[in-house]
Every structure is written in structure tokens, then in C-alpha cells.
Amino acid sequence: MCGICGLMGDVDPQHGRACVKRMADCMRHRGPDDEGFFDEPPVFLGHRRLSVVDLSTGHQPISNEDATVWTAYNGEIYNYLSLRSQLEKNGHSFRTHSDTECIVHLYEDVGADFPKQLNGMFAIALWDCARKTLVLARDRLGIKPVYYARLADGTLAFASEIRALLRCPGVDTNIDPVALDSYLALQYIPGPRTIYRGVHKLPAGHTLVANAGGIVVKPFWTLEPAPPPSSFEEACDEFRALFEDAVRIQLMSDVPLGAFLSGGIDSGLVVAAMAKAMDRPVRTFSIGFDAEGGYSELPYAAVVARHFGTQHETLTVSALDLESLLPQVAVALDEPLADPAAVPTYLLSRFAREHVTVALTGEGADELFAGYDRYRLEALRNRIDLIPAGLRRGAIAVASPLAGGRARKALQAAAMDAASGFVHLRSVMPREMRRALLRADVAAQVPSDHLERRMAAYFQKSKGLDAALRADTLEWLPDDLLMKVDKTSMLASLEARVPFLDYRIVERVSGYPVGWKYRNGRSKVLLKAVAEKVLPREIVHRPKHGFAPPIGRWLRGSLRAYLETNLLDSSALSSRWLEPRAVRDVVGRYMNGEERLALPVWALLCLEIWMRNRDGAETPLS
């Protein structure tokens, strides 16, 4: 795992080298083992390396045989051995045993379409000396990030992290009001936007090609669901075989390797497949929270660990950990992200890094198999949609005032079109709350329906729960969950791998009927059927438990002074974009008992902490 960075433009060579060196130094945590540079104006490439495969000869950037194609890349290509065999048959010679070298030779054979043949997680920068062309590529599901910006002088800059880009003068760092509104709604910022007007995410499954003719960003992959097997039982067998193969190829490593173990079926299946494929005990790592009320999953993780005889390590997190680490993690995340699991994921990564360099995780299973509780609301909304329109409107008008909070939200969504209903169910802060919070001059720059228009495309291709799962897979996963895992694990210099998101699995499972994923209030139907064969029954059928600290309890307790000192203080930086009276109103209502406001308050606090510490992007973290 690594960090990449670079420039392309009419840049003074000394200035270009110095700028790329600053960017690389800023990402030392992503690659503490080595650094490398290449420049052939107008391009300058930089690389930081975390050595995982081919420890002795895997230095980057690396070239083809005659040094006419160069690449710096971040990630792992799991099918590189088969690619290498074919490339050698095509006449290419290899100087190393690394997966990186396959990239330059594959580009020689097929050009900018080379990512189509890669199975892995990757962010790639490739320079074609003869054509004076730069190619950036990001893996299909967005496991690895790539950011880019046009500097004030027209130079194209790119990096694995936004704060590396900020080491280059000329980046437009004005806050984007649309991105800010998206964050308040969803807790994350959907790409290609970032919090900064002048910085963009390369979308998942896309390439960026830059040359004298300009810049073209286009997809090399779109999610096309595969036809399903003829029976549920056949699908179980198919998934089991695909998943075990995905785990097997992701065990590729020349350094110690382990797994995050939560005690749920997703990480349990990862550990089960690892135990089957390995000839030594799996190393597993779990985290729990020091709070009453069932927040800790450590007892369940211990059950799985005993079942497979793993070498198991545990860590407990307190509110004090959260308070002291939130500023550091906020900087590492590059932009506001209100995922409550961010700090615990960093702590777990840092803890695991004391023992291993690579860890497999269970990310992606919930989006593929309808694992979140919110899909119950989607299912309820879909059932309501079956009622004739006239009766539906009357029933909703009568039932909404009587329904509980979650059911009321589903009823409200049922009265909207599909895309608007989806946004309503996903929003932490509804539109009216966001409009009250944003200063009038900021709100005036935000189209009121920008999120609804964005999501409409998913509901044009499919309907109901299928469309919701597709949207979450292509939106929520890359821009929230995977970004969180990448940034927090790399902050600890740990490589995280996600076998559920092998693109072969994603294409197959996306084609399965909805009833194989969610049926009669039961989620992960097919996944649980597979899990019953290998995991303890108490693990398979226990209620889902999200990986998050008890922030609601802490915000009213041990973190209350921290919240008030930062968010409600007259010096709050977020008051440049938010109305202080509206912020105080939301916090006050929460403290007075409105439980549903816990996540909005957390999002507001995370925004303020990021704003207070974002200048830390100018200083590399130790």
C-alpha cells in the first residue's frame, strides 16, 4: 500500500521536483518504507511505499523495458501472476517480482483500457513518454482514492490525499456550498466533489487521460449485474466459491497478515475463508467500547475466534480516546466525514499494525446483501407504493402523525417520488433543517434538489430495493465507508483489503433477485444461508450491531464540555457558513431529549473539529 502524487504542466523543473517532494513527504504514513521520484517535464511523479509484495525490488516509479512508460501506483493487483504469465508470452521481460511491473507492460499492449484487465484495488498514475500522455486510474469500487486539481497556473496536480495537494500553491481551497450541504444531509460528500471547490475525486471505475489536447475523464467499468443462477441453492454454492477465491487471492503478501473481527457474519466469513486457505492460525483483531448498553461486540468476536482457533487480540475504546484523537483523524480524513466509526477504525488499525502489515475486512457485505436496518424502511416504503395513489395519499396523511419516528420517515418517503424518498430516508438532516443551519448567502448557492437529481439516475435503471442497493454500492461505499477505511488504516501504515468487493462478486450478487437478499423482514438471506455452514449459529442469527461508539451517550456525558467548547463557542469557525443560533437550537433540543438529533449534533461537531484542524494538512502527521 502506498501514496502517489504528481504534476503535469509547464512547470520549472526545480519547482516541480520540490512540490512533488513536499506532497510525498506529507504522505509518509502511507508509505514509511521507501520513496521514489521520476520527472520528465512536463510530468513529475512521486511515490511513498509500504512494502507488502516483493520487498527487495518493488521500488517505484517503475518503467517498461526501454523506459518509455512509467508508473507509480497505490494498491494490489491480485491477478498479477496470471497477467505476468500472459505478458511474458507476449514478449515482455520483467526485472522484478512485483505486481506493479505488470501495469506498464499491460499498457503497452492495450493502451489506456488496461484497468479493465486488473482485479484489485488501485490508484494508478502512468506516464507515456512518447505520447506525452498522463493516465490516472481508480479501481472499480473506489477502494483506493485519487484526487486532482487544476492549479492557478493551469498545472494538473494529483495525489492520494487532499492534504498532499494542498502542498502545491494555487489550489482553490474555497469551501464548496453544495458539498457542505451534501455533508450535512448524508454525513459524507459524494464525488466527484470534495469540500474544496478546486479539488475533485476521480470517480470509482474511471480513468483520467491528460495530454496537450486537454483532460478527459471517462468510465472503464460500469456495474452491469450478471444473470442469476437458476436456483437459490446454486447461488449459495456460486457465492461461496467466488468468495473463498477472493479471500485466497487477497492473502497475497510477503509481510504478516490478519483480519478485523467484529463478531458479525461479514468478518466471520472472511476469517472462515482465511482459516480454510491458510496453513497457520489466522491473526484477528477486535475493538470494543467502554460503555453500558451492549455497545461492545467483543464477546461475539471471541466466539468466532475460538471457533477457528485464531490468534486473537482485543482493544477497548473510551470516550477519552475519542476526544483526544478526533482532531488527528479529522485531518487524516481530508474533508468532513461524520462516520462515528472513523476514530475506532483508526484505533483498531493502529492496534493491528503492532502485529501485522495487512488486514482483511468485511466492508461491502451490507450494501450487497441489504444488511442495514434502513433497508426495512425501504421495504416498508415499497409496500406502501403498491397501494393505489389516491388511497395511499389519504392513508399516509392519517398514519404519519400517529407513527413512530422511523415509520413516520418511511411514510413521508412513500409520499415522494423514488429518488426523493431515497434521499429522505438517507438524510441525517432533512432539507428544512439544512436550510435553517446554512447562512442565507451560502444556502443561496445550493440548488434545493441537487441530491434528488443526483440519485434519480439509479431509479431510472432499476426500482425499489434493487435501486437503493445499487446507489449505496456506488455512492455510500466509495465516498464514506471505503474512504474512511483507506484514510484511517493508512494513517496507521496498515493495508486494508476488502474481499467482498472483488468486482466479480459485486457483479454476480447485484444480479441476484431481491428476495435472496431481503425477505419478510430478514436481511442477508443468502449470506446467512452460506454462513450457517461455517459459523456458530449464535453469530449467524443474532441482531445486527453496527461498528460505532455510543456517541449519543458520550455527547450528553463525558464529551459534553468538549462539544460546547468547540461547537458553541463564539469563535466557532463553522459560523462562517452556519447560523450560530440554528446550531445552538439543534444542540439544545438534543440535550433536552430529542434523541433523533444525536447524529446531526455529531455531524456539526465533526465539521467544526475539521475546520479547526484542517490547517494541519500543511504538517505531516507523525
N, C-alpha and C positions, 0 to 999 in steps of 0.2 A: 504494500500500500504506500502511496506516495502523494506528493503535491506537484502540480505542474503550473507553469506560468510563462508568459512571453509577450512580445511586442511584434507588430508588423507595421512599418511605416517609414517615412523619410526622417529617420532619427540619426542624430550624431552618434557614431559608434560608441564613444566613451560614455555618453549619456545613456544609451540603450543598455549597455552592459551593467552600468551602475544601477539602473532602475530594476532590471531583472534580478540582480543580486539582492536588492532590498526586498523584492517580492518573495524570493526563495527563502531568505533569512526569516521572514515573517511566518513562514510555514514550516519551520524546523520541527515542530511537534509532529507534522505529518510524515516526516522522513528524517529521523535523527541519525541514520546510519551513513548517509552519503549525500553529496550534492554534485550536480553536473550542469554544464552550460554549453551551448552552441550558438554561434552567431555567424550569419552570412547576410549582411544588410541586403534587403530591408527587414529581415527577420532575426529575432533574438529568442532563444528558448532557454528555460531554466527548469531544474528538476530537483526535488528532495526525495530521498529514497528511504523507505522502511524495508529492509531486506527480508523477503519471505521465500522466494524461489531463486535458485542459482545465486547463492550468497557471494561467490567469488568473482563471477564475470558478468553480473547483471547491471553494470553501471549504465546510466542514461545521461543525456540523449544517446541514441544508438542509430547507426546508419545501415544501409544496404551495402552490397559488396563494393561498389565504386563510389560510395559516399555522395550519391546524388539524391537520396531520400533519407530524411532524419525524422526521428520521433522521440517525444517524451510522453510518458503515459502513466496514469494512475489506475490501478485495478488489478484484476486477474483474468486471464483468458483460459477458461477451464478446458477447452477443446484444443489447446495449442499443440499437443503431441500429434493428434491426427492431422492438424493443419501443417505442421512441420514435415510430416511424412510426405504429404502431397506436394508441398513446395519443393522438397528435395527432389522428388520425381520430376518436377518441372524444371530442374536445373539450378536451383538456388543453393548456395552454400552458407552454412551457419558457423559463426565464430563463438557463440555462447550456447548455454542450455536454457536461457530464459524465454518466457513467453513473449517478451517484448519484441524480439527479433522477428517473430512471425508477422508482425504488423507491417514493417517496411516491405517485406517480400510479397505479402498479400496485396499491398497497394500497387506494387509493380505489375502484378498480374491482372488485377481487376479495377484499379483506379479508385475513385472516391466512394464506390459502393462496397469497399472492403468490410465495413462494420456488419453487413448482412451475414457474413460467414462466421462471426465471432459469437461464442457462447460464453458470457461472462459479465462482469461488472467493469465498466471502464469509462475513463475520460481521457481522450487522446488528442494530442497536438502533433500534426505531421507536416513537414515542410518538403515540398517538391522543388529542388533547386533548379531543375531545367525549366519547369513551367512557372516558376516564381509564384507558387500557389500554396497557401496555408489551408489545411483541413483540420477542423475541430470536430470531434465526435463524442456523443454521450450515449451510454448503454440504453437499451430498450425501455427499462422501467425506471431509469433515473436514480440508480443506486449510488452512482458517483456524480458529483456536481461539477459543472463548468460555468463560470461567469465571464462576461465580456463587456467591454465599454469602449466607446469612441472618446479619445482624449480631446482636449480643446484644439490641438493642432491636427486632428484627423487621424492620429495613430490608433490602431486597433490594439487593445490590451486584453489579456485573458488570464485567468488563474482559477485554481481550485477553490479559492476562498475570496470573498469580497474584500476583507481587510488587507489582503495582499495587493489587490487592485488599487486600494487607497494609498499605497506607497508610491504610486505614479502621479505626478502633478497633472492636473487638467481633467480629473474625473468630476462629473456633475453630481454632487452629493446632496442636492436639494431633495427634501422628502417628497415622495410621490403621494398626493392625497388619495388617489384611487387605491394604491397599495395599502395605505393606512386604513381606509375604510374596509378593505378586504380582511385585513388583520383583525380589526375589531369584530367583524362578523364571524370569521372562521378560525381564529387563533393562529393562522399562518397566512402567508402571502402567495397566491397562485402565480406560477411562472407564465410567461417569461418576465413578468415584472419582478422587481425587488423593491425594498423600501426606498431606494435611491432612484431618482429619475434617470440618471445616466448609466445605470448598471443593469444588465439583463442576464437572466438564466438562459443557457442553451437548453431548449426543451428536451425531455427524455426521447430517445429514439430518433434524434435529429443530427444532422451534420451542418456545420458552417463552413463554407468554402469562400476564401478571400483571395483575390488577386487584383491585377490592375483594372479589371472590369467592374470591381465592386465586391459586395458581400451578398451571398445567397445562403439563406437558412432553409433547409427542407428536411422532411422526414425520410428516413431509410427504412422505418418499420411503423406499421400501424397494427393495433390489436384486432386481428381477424379470428374470431372463435372457430375452433376446429369442430367438425361434425361429431356429435357424441357417440359413444359405443351403443350397442343395441340394448343393453340391459344395465341396471344399477350394479349388479354383481360384477359384470365385465368392467364397468367404470372403476369400481374399487380396486380390482386387480391392475388395471392400467395405471391408475394414480399411484398405487403402492410401488410399482416397478419404476415409474418415472421419478418418483420422489427419492427412492433409495439410490437411483443412479445420480440424481442431482447432488445428494449428500456425498456420495462416493467421490465424484469428481471434484467436489469442493473441499475434500480432505487434502488436496494438493498443497504441500508445504514442506519446506526444509527447516522449519522452526517449530517450537512447541505450539500445540493447537488444543482448543477446548470448546465449550459451549456455554451460553447463558441458559439457565434452567429456572423457569418461573414456577413450575408446578402445575402448569396447564397442559392441554393436549398438544399445542403447537410446538413448544420447546421440547415436550416429552417425545414427540415423534422424531424430532431432529436427533435427540440423544439415542433413541432406539435404533435409528438408521446408522448412526455413528458406531454404536456398540456392535452392530452386525458387521460393519465393514472393517473395523479396527482389530488389531491383534494385541491390544493393550487396553487397560481401563481408560474410559473417557474422563477427561477433567471437566468438571462442571462448576458453575459459579452462580450463586443466588444472592438476592438482596431482600431485606425486609424492613419494615418501618416501625419505629418505636412509638406505637400509639395503640390505644384500645379500640376495639370495634372491628376486628377481623381484617385489618389492612395488610397484615403480613401473610405471604404465601409460603414462608419458609417450611412449615410442617409438610405441605404438599410436595414441595421440591425435594424434601428429604425422602419421601415415599418413592419418588421416581429414581432418585439417586441410589437408594438401597436396592430397588428392583433390578437395576442394571449394573450394580456394583461399581459405580463411578467413584473417582477421587474427588470428593465434594468439598467446596469451600463456601462459607456464608459471610454476609456483611449486614449489619443493621444501621439504618439511617435515622438521624434525629432531626428535629426542627432546626437545631443549631447548625447542622451540616448545610441545610438548605439556605439559611440566612448568609452564611459565610461564603458559599460557593455560587450563589445566584449571579453576582456581578461577573465573575470569571466566565461562567458558562454563557451568560448573555453576550459577552464579547465574542466568544468562540462560535456562537450560532450565526454571527454576521448580521442578522436582522431580527426584528422582534418575532418571537415564537412563544406562545403561551401553552405549550405542551407541558403538563405538570410532571411528566416523566423525564424531562430533559436532565435535570440535576441527578436524579437517581441513576439514569443511564450512564452519565459520566462517572459517577462513583463506582458503579459496577464495572465499567470499562477499566478504570484506574486500578481497581482491586484485582481484576482478572489479569491485567498487564504485569502484575508482580510475578505471575506464574507462566503465562503464555503470551504469544505474539498475535495469534489469530483466534477468533471466537465465532462459532456459528450461532445464528439467532433464528427466532421463529416469525420475524416480520413477514407480512403478506398473507398469512392464512385467513385472517379475519375478513379481509377485502375479497378474497377469492371465494370463501365459503359462508359469507353472511354471518360472521361471528359476533358482531357488536349488538348490544341491546337496541340500538337505534333502528335496526332493521325490523324490529317488532312494530315500530311506528310506521315504517314503510309498508309493512304488510297490512296494518290496520287501515292506512290511507288507501291502499289498493282495493281493499274490500269495500270501503265506503264508495269508491269510484264506480262500483258495479250498480249502485242504486241509481235509478233514473234521475236526471239532473234536477227536475222540479222537486221531487221528494227529497233529494239529497240536500238541497239548499235549506229546505224547511227543517229537516232533521238536524242539520248542523247548527242552525240558529237556535233550536230548542236545547240541544245537548251541550253545546260549548260552555255555557255558563255553569253547568252542573258537573262537568267533567273535571278530573284532577289535572295537574299541570302537564304531564306527558301526554295524556289522552287528549287534552284540550289542544295541545300543539299539533297532534295528528289531525284532529278535526279541522283546525284552522288551515292546515296544509291541504286538506281534501277540498277545500273551497277554492283553491288556486289552480292554475294550470300546472302541469307536471314539473317544469323547471323551477317555477316559483315555489311550489310546495317542497321540492328538494332543498332549495336554499333555505327556506323557512325552518325545515327540520334540522339542518346542519348548523344554523347560525347560533352562536353563543349569545350574541347581541342582536336583537331584531332591528329592522331598519329604523323604526321610530326612536329607539334608544341611541343608535349611532348618530342619527341626525341631531339629537339633543346634545350629545357629547362633543361632536365636531364643532369647532368655531365656525361661524357663518361664512367667513371668507374661504375656509377650507372646504366646507360642505358644498359650496357653490361650484367647485371644480370636480365634483364627483357625480357622474350620471346615476340617478337613483336606482336604475335597473341593471347596472353593469354586471352583477353576479348572475342574475337571472338570464341575461342574454348569453353569458359565457356557458352556462350549464345547458342551455336549450339544445345544443348540438347533440348531447348524449341521449336526449329523449326523442330525437328525431330518428335515430338509428334503432333504438330498442325501447321497451316500455317497462314500467313498474320496477320491481326489484332488480331485474337484469340491468336496466339503465343506471340505477343507483350504484350497483356494484361496479359497473364499468367506470362511472365517474369517480368513485372513490379510488379505484385502482390507478387511474391515470391522473388524478388531481391530488387527493389527500396523501397517497403513498409517497410520491416523489417530493412534494413540497412541504410536507410535515414530517411523517414518520421516518422516511429514509434520510432526509436532510438532518434530522435530529440524531439519528444513529451514526451517520457519517461524521458529523462535526464533533459529537461528544466522544465517540470512540477514538477518532484521530487526535483529539486533544490529549488523550492518554497514550498516543502512539500504539493503538491497538487496531488491527484489521478486523472488521466485522463482515461476515458473509451471510447471505440470505437465501438458502436453498429453495424455499417456497417460491421464490421469484425467478427461478430458472424459466426463461421465456417459453420453453416447451410446455412446462406445467401451466403457465398462465394462459397460453393459447388453448390447451386442452380443457382446463377447468372452466374457462369462460364460455365454452360451448356446451357445458352440461346443463340440463334443464334446471330451472329454479328450484323445483321440488327436491332435487338431490342435494340442495344446499340449505334450504329453509322450508320446513313443512309443519303446519299445525303448531306454531309457536316454538318449534325446535330448530335451533341453528346448527350449522356444520354437520348436516345429516350424514353426508358421505364420509367426511373426515372422521367423524366419531365411529362410523362403521369400520373404517380402517384401523382406528386407534384401539378398538375393542380387542383386536387380535394381538396387540403387543403391549398395551399399557394397563396398569391396575384399574379395575372398574371404578374405584372411588375417584380416580383422576379424570376418567373419561366423562363421567356424568355429574360432576359437581358444577355448581353455578359458575359462570364466567366471572373472573376477577381481574379488573384492569390493573396494569402496572403503573400505579400512580400513588404518590404520598397523600396523606389526609390533609390536603391544603385547607379545606373548609374549617376543620377543627383548629389547625395551626393559625390561620389568619385571624380568628377570634381570640386565640390564646397567646402562645409564645411568640408569634410573629406580628402581633397587633401593633406593637410600638414601632417595629421596622416598617410596617405598611404605612402608618401615619406619618412617620418621619420622612419617608421618601415621597409618597404619593400625595399627601395632603398638605405638605409644606408649601409656603408661598414661593419658594424657589424651584418648584417642580418644573422641569424642562418640558414636560409634555403639555404644559399650559400654553405653549406657543401654538399648539394645534388643537387642544381640547379646552372646553369651557370648564374652568375650575369648579364653579358651582354645580355643574352637572356631575362632575366626578365625585364631589363630596356627597351629593344626593345618592348616587349609586352605592357608595361605601356605607353611608349612614343607614340606608334601607337594609343592606346586608347585615350590618351589625345589629340591627333591630329585629332580625329574624327571618328575612326573605332568603331562604336557603338557595333558591334558584339563581341568585346573583353571585354565588361563590366563584364561578368561572369568569364572569365579567370582571369582578374585582381582581382576580388573579391576572387576567389579561392586561388590565390597566397598570397593575404593579409591574409586570414584566416589561411593558412598554417603557415605563419610567426608568426602570433599572437599566434597560438597554440604552436609553438616551443619556443617562448619567455616565455611562461607561463606554460608549461607542468610540470615544477618543482613544480608548485602549487599543483600537485597531492599529494605531500608529506604533504600538510597542509589542513586540512578540511576547507571547506567554512563555513562561519558563516551564 
